[in-house]
Amino acid sequence: MTDRPDVSVVIACRNEEDNAEAIAAAVIEQLDTTGLRFDIIFIDNESQDRTVEIIRGMCARDPRIRLIVNTRNFGQMRSPTHGIYQAGGRSIISMCADFQDSPALLPEFVRRWQAGTDIVLGVRASEKSGFMLSVMRDMSYALQKRFGDYQIIPNATGFGIYDRRVVDSIRQLNEPQPFFRGLLVETGYSIETIEFQRPPRAGGRSNNNFFTLLDFALSGLAGSSKNLLRAPLYIAFFIGLLTAISLMGAVVAAFTGHSVQLWLFSAMLEGQFALLFAGLGLLGVQVALISERTRNQPLVLEHERINFPEDY
């Protein structure tokens, strides 16, 4: 049986040839101070530069460094989560390769985990981005707060340490588009946060743009809120009230000798919209039930993996 590490660090990467070696060295430097056994798992999401080649070289020099190469780009939700599921440590740290998740926090993550906290998350003190991205982020948090099945932690990206039982619990959900930072809260395990200043990107170019961040936000909202599927039912209810009011207006108009045509036209139009939204709401509830019963697909397909023991 493979001697499992105390801590597995999962680093998601795509086109990080400028940062791969540096982030591995920084992680090793920080975790060496803890005295624990650890390994580092890179999961590459179809890099187009020398990232995979560089990590292969690191794997050859250090057996604690492991690599998973995806067959294609499986997105920002599925690829990192798959890497987390493949980790064998008693605790798992998830972080990005571009140094915007500060390696200096790792010893404190480990200390709090050893003290008994199931989940410790780094929370960025501020987010420096353009006006539109800031507005979208605020709207996303507002929608999550209003409609979410559970409350996510603002400015927590998932960077942190999770106890093995937390990861095993999330894995059992078989979520096809795992909004991991939300699923951490959904488990109900104890959470502590550490605020930190987000440093500038160390090198290379960010893979995120307006559309990838929009897609991530929408997927996260959809994945963490089944209440949205019921929203058309609430809209149908209020439009139904308007229909009833219009019909009452037609009755009053008829008794007072006024024209009822406008009232009846309004009631007919509102009634059609009420039926439409009611149908959409019922369909949404059925979709939610189907989703709960059919979540059983792999997050990614692997092209290769390096330095993983057979029983890991």
C-alpha positions in Angstrom: 0.0 0.0 0.0 1.4 3.4 -1.0 2.4 5.6 1.9 -0.2 8.3 1.6 1.0 12.0 2.1 -0.4 14.2 4.8 -1.0 17.0 2.3 -1.6 16.9 -1.4 -1.4 20.2 -3.3 -3.4 20.3 -6.5 -2.3 23.0 -8.9 -4.5 23.6 -12.0 -2.7 25.0 -15.0 -3.1 26.0 -18.6 -0.2 27.7 -20.5 1.8 28.3 -17.3 5.3 27.7 -18.7 6.6 30.9 -16.9 5.2 29.8 -13.5 5.2 26.0 -13.2 8.7 25.5 -11.8 8.5 28.6 -9.6 5.2 27.7 -8.0 6.4 24.1 -7.3 9.5 25.5 -5.7 7.5 28.0 -3.6 5.1 25.2 -2.4 8.0 22.9 -1.5 9.7 25.7 0.4 6.6 26.5 2.5 5.5 22.9 3.2 9.0 21.8 4.2 8.6 24.0 7.2 5.6 21.9 8.4 7.5 18.7 8.7 4.7 16.8 7.0 4.8 14.4 4.0 3.3 16.0 0.9 3.0 15.7 -2.8 2.2 18.2 -5.6 -0.3 17.3 -8.4 -0.4 19.4 -11.5 -3.4 19.0 -13.7 -2.9 20.5 -17.2 -5.9 21.6 -19.2 -4.6 21.4 -22.8 -1.7 23.9 -22.6 -0.5 25.1 -25.9 3.0 26.1 -24.6 5.8 24.1 -22.9 4.0 23.7 -19.6 3.6 19.9 -19.9 7.2 19.5 -21.0 8.5 21.5 -18.0 6.4 19.6 -15.5 7.5 16.3 -17.0 11.0 17.3 -16.3 10.1 18.2 -12.7 8.4 14.8 -12.3 11.6 13.1 -13.4 13.7 14.9 -10.8 11.2 14.8 -7.9 8.9 11.8 -7.3 6.7 14.0 -5.1 5.6 15.9 -8.2 2.8 14.3 -10.2 1.1 15.3 -13.5 -2.2 14.7 -15.1 -2.6 15.8 -18.7 -6.2 16.1 -20.0 -7.1 15.1 -23.5 -8.7 18.6 -24.1 -9.7 21.7 -22.3 -12.5 20.6 -19.9 -13.0 24.1 -18.3 -12.3 25.8 -15.1 -14.8 23.8 -13.0 -14.2 20.2 -14.1 -10.4 20.1 -14.5 -9.4 21.4 -11.1 -12.0 19.3 -9.4 -10.8 16.2 -11.1 -7.3 16.9 -9.9 -8.6 17.3 -6.3 -10.4 13.9 -6.6 -7.2 12.2 -7.7 -5.3 13.5 -4.7 -4.4 10.9 -2.0 -3.5 13.1 0.9 -5.2 13.2 4.3 -5.8 16.9 3.4 -5.9 18.6 0.0 -4.8 22.1 -0.9 -6.1 23.6 -4.1 -4.4 26.6 -5.8 -3.6 28.1 -9.1 -0.2 28.2 -10.8 0.1 32.0 -11.3 0.9 33.0 -7.7 -2.3 34.9 -7.2 -3.0 32.3 -4.6 -0.2 33.1 -2.1 2.0 30.1 -1.2 2.9 31.9 2.0 -0.5 30.9 3.4 0.1 27.2 3.2 1.7 26.7 6.6 -1.2 28.5 8.3 -3.7 26.4 6.3 -2.0 23.3 7.6 -1.8 24.6 11.2 -5.5 25.3 11.3 -6.4 21.9 9.6 -4.2 20.1 12.2 -6.2 22.0 14.9 -9.4 20.4 13.7 -10.9 22.8 11.1 -12.3 20.8 8.1 -12.0 23.7 5.5 -9.8 26.7 5.6 -10.2 29.2 2.7 -8.1 32.1 1.6 -10.3 35.2 1.0 -9.0 38.0 -1.2 -9.2 41.3 0.6 -10.0 43.1 -2.7 -10.5 42.3 -6.4 -8.8 44.6 -8.8 -10.7 44.4 -12.1 -12.4 46.5 -14.7 -15.8 48.2 -14.1 -17.8 45.7 -16.0 -16.2 42.7 -14.3 -16.7 44.3 -10.9 -20.4 44.9 -11.7 -20.8 41.3 -12.9 -19.1 39.9 -9.8 -21.3 42.0 -7.5 -24.4 40.9 -9.4 -23.3 37.2 -9.3 -22.9 37.4 -5.5 -26.3 39.2 -5.1 -28.0 36.5 -7.2 -26.3 33.7 -5.2 -27.4 35.3 -2.0 -31.0 35.7 -3.1 -31.5 32.4 -5.0 -28.7 30.1 -3.9 -29.4 26.9 -2.0 -26.5 27.9 0.3 -24.5 31.0 0.8 -21.1 31.1 -0.9 -18.2 33.1 0.6 -17.5 36.3 -1.4 -14.0 36.6 -2.8 -13.2 33.0 -1.8 -12.0 31.3 -5.0 -11.5 27.8 -3.6 -7.9 28.4 -2.6 -7.5 26.6 0.7 -7.1 23.3 2.5 -9.9 20.6 2.8 -9.9 17.6 5.0 -10.1 14.2 3.1 -13.7 13.6 4.4 -14.8 16.9 2.8 -13.5 15.9 -0.6 -14.9 12.4 -0.3 -18.3 13.8 0.5 -18.3 16.2 -2.4 -17.2 13.4 -4.8 -20.2 11.3 -3.9 -22.5 14.0 -5.3 -21.3 13.2 -8.9 -21.8 16.8 -9.9 -21.2 17.1 -13.6 -20.3 20.9 -13.4 -18.9 21.2 -9.9 -19.0 24.7 -8.5 -16.4 23.6 -5.9 -16.3 26.7 -3.7 -20.1 26.4 -3.4 -20.0 22.7 -2.8 -17.6 23.2 0.1 -20.2 25.3 1.9 -23.0 22.8 0.9 -21.3 20.0 2.8 -21.8 21.8 6.1 -18.3 21.1 7.5 -16.6 23.7 9.6 -15.0 26.6 7.6 -12.5 29.2 8.6 -11.2 32.0 6.4 -8.0 33.9 6.1 -8.0 37.2 4.4 -5.0 38.0 2.1 -4.0 40.6 -0.4 -4.1 39.2 -4.0 -0.6 39.7 -5.5 -0.1 40.5 -9.2 0.2 37.7 -11.6 3.8 36.5 -11.5 4.2 35.8 -15.2 2.5 34.7 -18.4 -0.9 35.7 -19.4 -4.2 35.0 -17.8 -6.5 32.5 -19.5 -9.6 34.4 -18.3 -11.5 37.0 -20.2 -14.9 38.5 -20.0 -16.7 35.6 -21.6 -14.9 32.8 -19.6 -15.6 34.7 -16.4 -19.2 35.2 -17.4 -19.6 31.5 -18.3 -18.0 30.6 -14.9 -20.4 32.9 -13.0 -23.5 31.6 -14.8 -22.4 27.9 -14.4 -21.7 28.6 -10.7 -25.1 30.2 -10.2 -26.9 27.4 -12.0 -24.9 24.7 -10.2 -25.5 26.1 -6.7 -29.2 27.2 -7.1 -32.0 24.9 -8.1 -34.4 27.6 -6.8 -33.8 29.4 -10.1 -35.6 26.5 -11.9 -38.7 27.4 -9.9 -38.5 31.1 -10.6 -41.0 30.9 -13.5 -43.6 29.5 -11.1 -43.3 32.6 -8.9 -43.5 34.8 -12.0 -46.6 32.9 -13.2 -48.2 33.4 -9.8 -47.8 37.2 -9.9 -49.0 37.4 -13.5 -51.9 35.3 -12.5 -52.8 37.9 -9.9 -52.6 40.6 -12.5 -55.0 38.5 -14.7 -57.5 38.2 -11.8 -57.3 42.0 -11.3 -57.9 42.6 -15.0 -60.9 40.3 -14.9 -62.3 42.1 -11.9 -61.7 45.4 -13.7 -63.8 44.0 -16.6 -66.6 43.1 -14.3 -66.6 46.5 -12.6 -66.5 48.2 -16.1 -69.5 46.1 -17.2 -71.6 47.2 -14.2 -70.6 50.9 -14.6 -71.4 51.0 -18.3 -67.8 51.3 -19.4 -66.0 49.4 -22.2 -64.7 46.0 -21.1 -62.7 45.3 -24.2 -59.4 46.7 -22.9 -59.8 44.9 -19.6 -60.6 41.6 -21.3 -57.6 42.0 -23.8 -55.3 42.7 -20.9 -56.6 39.6 -19.0 -56.2 37.4 -22.0 -52.6 38.6 -22.6 -51.7 38.2 -19.0 -53.3 34.8 -18.7 -51.3 33.5 -21.7 -48.1 34.7 -20.1 -49.1 33.1 -16.7 -49.7 29.8 -18.4 -46.4 30.1 -20.3 -44.4 30.7 -17.2 -46.3 28.1 -15.2 -45.3 25.6 -17.9 -41.7 26.7 -17.8 -41.7 26.4 -14.0 -43.0 22.9 -14.1 -40.5 21.9 -16.7 -37.8 23.4 -14.6 -38.8 21.3 -11.6 -38.7 18.2 -13.8 -35.2 19.2 -15.1 -34.0 19.5 -11.5 -35.3 16.1 -10.6 -33.6 14.6 -13.7 -30.4 16.3 -12.8 -30.5 14.8 -9.3 -31.0 11.3 -10.7 -28.6 11.2 -13.6 -25.4 12.9 -12.4 -22.9 10.2 -13.4 -20.3 11.2 -15.9 -16.5 11.7 -15.7 -15.3 15.2 -15.2 -12.4 14.9 -17.6 -10.6 12.3 -19.8 -6.9 11.9 -19.1 -4.3 11.7 -21.8 -1.6 10.6 -19.4 -0.6 10.7 -15.8 3.0 10.6 -14.4 4.4 9.5 -10.9 1.1 8.1 -9.7 1.5 4.7 -8.0 -0.9 2.0 -9.1 -2.7 1.9 -5.8 -2.8 5.7 -5.3 
